[in-house]
Each structure stands twice: as C-alpha cells, then as structure tokens.
Amino acid sequence: MSTHYRNALPIDYQLHDYRIQSLLGESHFSITYLAQDTKQNHLVVIKEYFPNQIAFRLEDQQVQPAQKNQAQFQFGLEHFLQEGQALIQLKHPNIVSILQVFQAHNTVYWIRTYETTGQNLTNLLKKQGTLTEAKLMKIVPPLLSALTTAHEAGFLHLNINPNNIYLRDNDYEPVLLDFGAARYAFACRDNNPHQASHPSYTAFEQYHSGENQGTWTDIYALGAVLYHAISGQIPIDTLKRTKALKVQGSTDPLCPATQMGEQRYAQTILQAIDWALEIVEKDRPQQVAQWEEAMFSPQNQKQEKQAKLLAATKRITIAVGIVVIIATGLGLGYLSQIEKRLAQFLQQQTLIENEWLRKAALKRERLEQERKRAREHFLTLLQQPASASLPPIEQPISLPNQAIRSLQGHQGGVCVDGCLAFSPNGESLASGSWDNTIKLWNVKSGQLQQTLAGHQDLVLSIAFSFNGLFLVSGSADNTIKLWEVSTGKVLQTLTETNSWVGTLALNPNGHLLAAEGANNTVKLWALDSGKIVHTLTGHQNIINSVSFSPDGKQLASGSADNTIKLWEVNTGKLLQTLTGHQKDVLSVAFSPDGKTLASGSADTRIKIWNIESGKTQHTLKQHNNWVLSVIFSPDGRYITSSSYDHTIRFWDRKKGKMLHTLRGHENHVNSIAFSPDGRLLASGSRDLTIKIWQ
C-alpha cells in the first residue's frame, strides 16, 4: 500500500472528521485515500476530485485549476458532486455505500465504506487464472442484481472492470465499486473519452463522446469481465476488433467464449457472454433482465441438456448405423458419399485453422524480428563513444540571473526531480511531463524538435545517455522506455511489475540503469542484457530519487522513509544510511568530485553530507516549503535547489550560504538542470512552462 504521492494530501492530514492514513490510488481524474473517521472510530475511503493534468495543489492544500482550464475543471467538479449526491440514495448490498459528499479545498470529496477483508477480482484472477463455474455463479447473480438496481435508478456505471469488483472473503460476495459517469463526462469534454475507461472492458460507443450509451454499455463491460474470468485472458479491446473487421477485412480477433470455455461452463453462459460482447450496441442485450434470462433461464438450460442428450444419441445412432451397414455389406455407395462429404468438411476446417495459425505465426515472427532489430540497433548505440567535442565547463560559472526563454507546449506540469535533462553537447533539452510525453527542445532557438509519445501514464523521470544517442524515461505506467533521440522511436521497453518508475539514473558509462522498483526497492538494470543485476532492499517507503557517483561505483537513494542510503554498485551492498531529515527525502545529488552529497526534503531543508564520514556539513534553511530538486553546478562550486515555494535558490557549497534567488514561475518549481558547460539553467514547473535562465 502506497503512502506517498506528490499531489496527495499529507499523511495524518485532518479533513473534516477524517484523518488521512495512506494513499490507495490515483488516476487522471481523482485521488483515493484510506482515512480514519475520528468520530465513529472506523476506517473509510475518501475519493477526491483531482484532475491532475489541469490542476495543482497549493501550499494550503487548495486545489487550483490552471487558468486556461478553469471551465473544464468546474465542469468535472459539478458532475462529480452531482454523481456523488445521487449515489448516496442508491442502496444495494452489492453496491458500495457512499456515506457523505462534501466540498472543501475548492474540490469535492466522497466518503464511502471501507471493505476490511477481501480482494478485487483482478488479484483473484492473477492468482487463479480462471474461475470455476461454481465460483462464477456466486459472483454473477449479485452483480446483475446490483446493475439492475443502478439502471432502474437512472445510473450507468461506465467503469466496470475487474479492479472495480471487490470480493469479500470466504463467500466471494461481490461489491461494485467506483461508478465512472462523472469521469467519463469529463473525458468527453476533453475530447479524450477513452481516457476514462479500461480499454479491454470498454464498449465501442464509449469512444464516441456519449453517443448511443445505455444499459447495453455496462452489459458489454461485465461481459468482458466474465470473458476474462472464463478464459484467463484480458479481452481484445473493441477498437482493435473493429479495425480488424472493418479496416483490415479479417475475422474478429476475439476468440468466442463458446470456444474458450467449451466443456468447462454451461453453453448458455458462454453464449450470453458472446452476446454481451457484440461490437454494435443494438446487437447486444438491451436490458440486464434480458441478458440474465438468456444466461440462467431454466428453459434454456433444459434445452441445452436436451441438445446435449440429442447430440449424444445421434452420435451413438450414427456409430451403430455404420457398424450395421458395414456388417451387412449394404448401402456401401451411400456410406462412401457421406464419408467423402465428411472428409471434405474436415479438410476445409483444417485449411481454415491452418491459415489462421499461419497468419498468427507470421505476426509473431514479424513482431519478434522487429524487437530483435530494435534491440540490435540499441546495442549499437550503446557502444558508440561520447562526442569528442563536448563544451568546456565555464570557469568560473556565473550565476544565472534572468530568464531568456520560456518554453510552452506540455499539457501537464513538468514532473518532480529528474525530468529535465540537457544532451551531453548542450544543444537539446529534454522535458518529461505529467501529460505522458517527453519533449525535445532546441536550446539555442527554443523551438520544439519532437514529442516522444508512448507512455500510458505520467512521465516521472528522464535521463540522457552519456553519448546523447538515446534517452531513458520512467513512468507511472510501470515501464521504462529507451528512445532513440534522432528518430523518436522506442527501442526497448522494460517493465517493473506492480510499481511505477518514479525515479531513474544512468551510470556515467551509460551501461547501467538504476530505477525505482516495487516494494520500496531500487533495481539495477544492465542495459546490454535488459536484465536486473541487483535489487537493493532496505528502505521502508517509496524511493523518490537516485543518483550515481561520478565514478559510477556508488549509488545514493532518497526515500519517503526520511533516509538516504549509499550502495556499492558492483555488489549491491548497503554501505551506509544517512539520517537527519524529518520528512521525505525528495532529491539527492552527488558533487562532481564525488566527495559530497546534497539532499532536499519535504522538511524544507537541504543537507550537505560528507560521503566519507557520513556526517552533515551544512543544513540550508531558506526555503519555506518542500525542496523538490537539488543539483550541483558542473564546476562543483554551487548547489542549486528548486521548491514548492515557487523559487530557485543558489548556495555556496563550502560555506553553506545562500547566494541568490530566482523568481518567475507561477507554481512549484519541480525540476532543474544545468547545461553541461554551466552557462544555462533550465527549470520546469507545475505552471506548464520551462524556463531557461542565463
């Protein structure tokens, strides 16, 4: 369970009668918390309206929309409020209970019951693969009853997927969570309706801004969930199915449930699932009762049993007839004709099956060849040396005092610490954003060179390779992507199971990658093999920042457990733990000579550490809010910091004194980076701008 997210309310924060205990989850639309009801003394779940791509949190915890997005923010807020107020009236044992809805901090909060024991259907399917028919029958009827109640009250769920079906322990009694009508309306207004749903469980009409949606839309989603439960496979989404059928002219790539579950489930159940998964809405059941009757009607089940008995009888009759005919030597010509027709049919079926297998094999082979070529190309880039004409470091570096450019183009803020990076030759600047993209800018002209799109969630950290030929990015979609800078293509994707990649760093020779991993770990990846060589364990909370020493022999990691750990890279051994910060360590950076480490914290302090002794040399206290990023100037003389307080500050490394402050951003300054020669400083902010200072 996560306990930290940069947009979230702080742990132990008192919101009316509720004290925040931990973070349960976040999406583009909302943040969900576990909280203690201090009056009733029991746990509840709080859902906060927070569209993170158009809004940010102020120091007093108010939620503030960006000026150009105020109308869209208000639209979503009103829908979220109205939906919550209506759901309070919706009472059903298998629908989550909304206890209270209120407004605070310029946003809206839902309070709902917390299920203390059990798991969601996603986790159960991960463990078991599929559900038996007996288990399915415990889950499906209550869900159909819950949907019927919602539909009769005028509600569409629009967000049914395995994550939103919670199963209570022991009896598998389901609870339907997280109605998504407000989120969907918000996404439609943003001309991005698919963002509101899980694609594999989303009906085709949901991709078209509210057209033709109705009870049949929820029926499709639940049908997709049941397909997953009987097949063990996530359904192919409707856009891919439609493309295959209408654009490519091929067959539906979704194998029917009647084939996937044959012999293991009642035929009526499988046929009902296939009916629900029809792409065109009018071809689906129009009401839950209609679908339920097809699935569970005693008459249908009786007919199925009769059909099975008849089929068995026919098989026996045919077999006996053949034996009799052969035995008597009669009707040999007729028998020969039947055998020929049967052989022709079987041959035709075999040809169809072989053609399908051939196409599938060709597709797998093509994809494998593409991956292999991309991998080989990446290894070639990895072996290329750094440019011999790198810009010399200015001596001494002059402190920047004015913004010479303001770069705009991101639709979300530049992410915190490590989301700005100059290329080694200083000609390009890369920026990673909460709009899921990375942008490459020409430093001299300020022009956008290209946008790297491929991540499915927030980009949280980026780094240039030592030779400037490829770029690495980490994301909240649990992946690390390696991009070729010249083409903008993804060469390789590394997946971190069950964890976003909130921070990463490349070692000086570019062959080793350190990245945040699951369960409060740091993973060390060998890029030449694409494999994890060490998993560093010891932190008690998530990792916010990692940094290699200049010689690549040590790695520093800063964590939300308030500590910094130093690791030996070759062995993965923990060397020492630095303690002294009172809150989350948000940023760490080695000095160019490797003798000093700087750390920035949510306690508003910057600490300068002696690596050899592990002791604090200076504690810098001028910031009045979280220190989000700390870096050293290329010559090592200065430490530069950026903060939640909207400022950038420069410090004398040896004396520990503040020298200069830059102001100009209208929101938190999340990330900073020096150009290789030290002449320029780049800063990225929640105000959606990147400034270049000189």
GILIN-V469144 format. One record per run of one state. SS is the DSSP state (hx for helix, st for strand, lp for the rest). FROM is the first residue (numbers start at 1). TO is the last residue. Records with the same first field share a line. If there is no record, write none. Layout:
# GILIN-V469144
SS->FROM-TO, FROM-TO
This chain:
# GILIN-V469144
lp->1-13, 16-17, 27-29, 38-41, 50-54, 58-62, 66-66, 88-94, 96-97, 105-106, 114-118, 129-132, 153-161, 168-173, 177-180, 190-192, 197-198, 202-203, 208-214, 232-237, 248-256, 261-266, 277-280, 284-287, 297-297, 329-331, 384-402, 409-413, 415-419, 423-427, 434-436, 443-447, 454-458, 465-469, 476-478, 485-489, 496-503, 507-511, 518-520, 527-530, 537-542, 549-553, 560-563, 569-572, 579-584, 591-595, 602-605, 611-615, 621-626, 633-637, 644-646, 653-657, 664-668, 675-680, 686-688, 694-694
st->14-15, 18-26, 30-37, 42-49, 55-57, 63-65, 95-95, 98-104, 107-113, 119-120, 165-167, 174-176, 403-408, 414-414, 420-422, 428-433, 437-442, 448-453, 459-464, 470-475, 479-484, 490-495, 504-506, 512-517, 521-526, 531-536, 543-548, 554-559, 564-568, 573-578, 585-590, 596-601, 606-610, 616-620, 627-632, 638-643, 647-652, 658-663, 669-674, 681-685, 689-693
hx->67-87, 121-128, 133-152, 162-164, 181-189, 193-196, 199-201, 204-207, 215-231, 238-247, 257-260, 267-276, 281-283, 288-296, 298-328, 332-383
